[in-house]
Amino acid sequence: MLAQKVEATTNSNFTVLPQYSENQRAQDGYINVLATPGDQQTITVAVKNLTNKERTFAAALYTGYTNANGQIAYDKAKIPSDSTLTYSLRQLTEQPKKQTVKVAANGSTNVTFTVNVPNKNFTGLIAGGVRVWPLHEKAEVTTTQKQTLMRNKYAFGMPVLLRVRDTVGNAKLKLNEIYPGVKAGRTTVFVNTQNTAPWLLPAATVTAKISKKGSSKVLHKMVANSMSMSANSNYNLAIDWNKQRLAAGTYHLDYTAKATGGTLGWHFPVTLRSRPQRLLNTINKRGTSQITCGCIL
């Protein structure tokens, strides 16, 4: 599955292992359970301390979302809202949603969360993950090739998928608002991309090209080779305008996304009308093609 399956490196000196329940669908390195509607589902992970001293760790269960880099994430309590998200894993979790545990030297301690499964026979996934990080420890300082000091704090992410029907399905992409802005001091066109389905898009290649309407010359292009999206989530794809001014006029956006190693793909031709301080967009639905073959967990 999934981004963030392992965030920790050997430098962090700890690891996190899933503790499989009887209704685990497969022992494939993360929590993937087939739950019963209206039941309570326990989610348990083992935190292993690989050092010769006792350590304290925090663990929290978060809802999955798509971050600003176009990657599946589950690393914070407050996530971008999405109009299609019906069930939030964190909201379904009993208190405490965040726990603190002490782990003995070279020892292991289990952390368990309790999730209230919706009392409906819904289709799709409730996605998220357990995030574990050490407390009261100084950040590791490293130096880059350019002699820049970097302070590294390590965390470990364990994906969690919950469903009540043993089915699989496909992500479904949609383009929403398209607008100009600034990112890292550079003029940028943002394309709000939404996965409206309760299924993951584990990996896809996205190509976005902008040209003047009626011209074949590409003004700006970006390629993201490893985009992933959580179920029922959205993010703003950023197209760099190379520090140039976004002049008024009519533009054409050609946006293509294709799932890695599969036949799932989308193509969106979009007309953009730029005015001073504004960028209006109209999706040419008649010209939009969508292919939904294939199967993605």
N, C-alpha and C positions, 0 to 999 in steps of 0.2 A: 504494500500500500504506500504510500504516504510520505510526505515530507516530515521531517522532524522525528523520524523513528529513533534516531540516535543523535542527540545534540552534543553529548559529552564526548570528550576525547580522553585518551589515556592520561593526559595531564591532570584531569580532574580527580582522579583516584577514587572514583565511585562509579557504580553502575546501577541500573534499575531493570528488574526482570518481571515479566507478567506472571501472575499466579492464576492459572486457568481454572475456571469454574466448570461445573458439569455441563453447562449449556454453551460452552465455547465452541464455535463453529469449526475451528481448525487451530492447531498449535503452531502458529506461523509467526510468532515473535511479537504479537501485540494483542490487545483485548478486542475480541470480535465475537459478541454474544448474540444468541437468539433468545430473547426474553419473552415473558408472558405478560400480556396486557393487564394492567392494574396491579402487578406484582412489584416487589422491591428487589432490585438487582444490586448485588455487591460487586464492586470493582476493587481488586486488590493487586498491589505491586510490592515487590521486595526491594528494599533499598540496601545495597551492599557497600560497606565501607572497606576500601582496599588499602587503608593506611594502618599504622601501628598506634593510633591514638583515637580516642572517642571523638565523634563529631556530631553536630546537630544539623538536621536538614529540614527544609520546608517542602511540603507537597500540596498541590492544589489540583482540582479537577476543573478544566475549562472547556467552554464550547469552542468548536472549530470555526475558523473564519478564514478569509483570504486576505493576506497582508498587502501592504503597498507595493511589495516587490512581486506580487503575483504568485505567492506560495501559500500552501496550506499551513496554518499556524494554530496553536492553542496555548497561548502564553500570557494572557491577561484576562481580567474579569470583565472589563468593559470593552466590547467589540463593536465594529460598525453595524448599525441596524440594517436589516434586510426585510423587505416586505413579504418575502416568501417563506421566512423561517417560522415554522409552527412550534417546534419543540427545541428548546435550548437545553443542552446537557447540564450546564451549570445551574440553571433555574430548577431543574428536576432533582438536583442533588440535595440531600439532607445536610444540615449543619453538623459538624463544621466542614465547610467547603475547602478550607485551607487548614492543614495540620502541621504541627512541629513534632519531630521525633528525634530521639538520641539513638545513635547506632554505635555499638561498642567497636573497639579496634578489631579490624579484620572480621567484623560481624555482619549480621543481616537482620533487618527489622521490617515486618510487613506493615503496610499502610492500606487501610480499607475505607472506601467511600460507599455510601448507599444512595442509589438512584431510584426514584419513584417512577416506574414505567407508566406512561399514559394508558388510560383505560379505554383504548381504542385500537382496533386492528388496522393500524396505519401501514401504508406502503412506503418503503424507503429507509434511510438511515438517520439516526441521531448521532452526530459525529462530534468528536472532541479529543481530549487527551489529558493524561496526568503529567504534570510538569514537576520536577524535583530539582532542588538546588541547595547547596550548602549555605549555612548561616554563620555569621560572625567570623568570616574568613577574609583575609586581604585578597584583593584581586592580583592575579599573576601579571607581572609587567614584562613585556617583550619589546624588542626593537626591530622595526622593519628594515628593509634594504635601504630605505631613504632616511634611516636614523630617526624615525618617528616612534615615540613611545606609545605602546598599546597596553591598555589595562583590560585583561580578560577575566570575565566571570563565567563559569561554566554551569550549564543546566542540562537536564536530560528530559526528553519528551517521549512519552509512551502513548501511541495512538489508541483511541477507544472508539469502537463502532458498536452501536446497539440497534437492533431491529426486532420486530415481532413477527414478521413474515419472512420465510426463507426464500427470498427472491432477490434478484439483482436488476439493475437498471442503468440507464445512461444519463450523463449530465446533459443539460440543455442550456446553451448560451444565448444571451440576449444583450443588445447594446442599448444603453439608456442615454443619459445626458452626455453631451460632448461640449467641452468648454475650455477656454484658455486660462492659463495661470502661470505661476512661477514655481520652479523646483530647483533647489540649489543655486538660486540666482540666475536661472536660465529660463527664457520663455518656453512654455510647454503647452501642448494640447493634451488634455486629459479625456480619456474615453472610458466612461463607467461601464464595466463589463460585469454581467450578472449571470450566475448559474442558478436558474430558477427551479432546478430539480433537486429532490432529496437524495442525490447520489454524488459521489466524488468524481472529479476530473483529475486523476493522478498525475498526468503529464501531457503537455501539448506544446506544439510549436505555433506561435502567433506571429504573423507578419502583417504589419500595418503600413500602408503607403498613402501619402497625401500628395495630390497634384492639383493644378488649376483645372477648373472644369473645362472640358473640351481639349485638354492637352494631355499627351502621353508622358510628358516629362515629370518624373517623380521629384518633388521638392524636398520631401523628408520621408525617411523610412526607418522603421525599427523592427527588429526581429528578437523575439524572446523564445529561446529554445527549450525551456523547461518550466513553462507556466503550469501551475496546478491550482485547483480551486476546491474549496470545501463545499459541502452540500448547502444549498440555499444561502449563498453569500455573494458579495460583490466587491469589486475594487476598482481603482482608477488606473487604467493603463496610461503610462506617460510617454508621449511622443516629443522628443527634444526638438526645439525649433532653432537650435544652434545660435542662440543669442541674437537672433534676428527679430525684427518687428513683425507682428502678425498683421499684414496689410488687409484692408477691407477688400472684399471680393467673394467670389463663389469658388469653393474647393470641392474636390472629390476625395473621399476616404475609402480605400479598399482594405478591408479587414478580413483576414483569413485565419482560422484556428483549426489545427488538425491534431487529433490525439496521437501521441507517440505509439508506434507499433500497432495501430489499429486503423479502422476505417471511419471512425467518428469524426465529423468535420463540419465547419460552418463557414459561410461566406456572406459578408455584409457589405454591399456597396452603399455608401452614404453620401448625401449632398450636404455640404457645409456652407452656410452664408455668414461671412464675417463682417461685422460692423465695428466701428470704434467702441472698445471696451466690451464687446459682446460677440458671442459666436453662437449662431442659431444652427440647429441641425434638423434635418428631416431624413428619416430612414426610408429609403426606397424599397418598400416591402415587396413590391412587384418584382424587383430584381434580386431579392434576397433568396438564396438557396440554402437549404439545411439538410444535411445527411445524418440520419440517426441509426445507422447500422452499427453492429458491434455490441459489446457488452462490457461494462466497467463496474467494478465493485465500488 
